[in-house]
Amino acid sequence: MRLPLLLPLLVPLLSACVSTPLPEHDPKQAWVDLSAVPGKTILAERLDGQRLEDGRYFQMPPGRHELLIRYDYEISRGGGAFGEPQDRMCYLTVRYDTFTAGQRYVLQAQDIALQASARLFDLQKNIVAEDQNITCLP
């Protein structure tokens, strides 16, 4: 009996969870897509020290820029391979001097042996930059 009364309140909450489409790529700017292994999270946090409103991508004018990403993944702690999983959050900084207008790039994060890393690729899949600074918690 209470469900019909609550339904009008739930619809706005559920619709807020649906992601909005990405904006159109501005050909006068460079675009960076984010990539991580399924089950792990990568978010755009800051561009040149300025906090971003949408963490799904970077879009910027050509030239030199510093990108800060947040990378979340699980690690095993405790007794061997069967230790309790623990969430780990890392902030990785990537600097690149020659972002080109109209070009798309991919910023890929990964973790190997408890160490997070990030690489920036151009469309030809060449590595053009790697992380410069890593801060992880815990």
Sequence and secondary structure as in RCSB ss.txt:
>XXXX:A:sequence
MRLPLLLPLLVPLLSACVSTPLPEHDPKQAWVDLSAVPGKTILAERLDGQRLEDGRYFQMPPGRHELLIRYDYEI
SRGGGAFGEPQDRMCYLTVRYDTFTAGQRYVLQAQDIALQASARLFDLQKNIVAEDQNITCLP
>XXXX:A:secstr
  HHHHHHHHHHHHHHTS        TTSEEEEEE  TT EEEEEEETTEE S TTEEEE SEEEEEEEEEEEEE
EESSGGGSEEEEEEEEEEEEEEEE TT EEEEEEEEETTEEEEEEE TT  EEEEEEEEEEE 
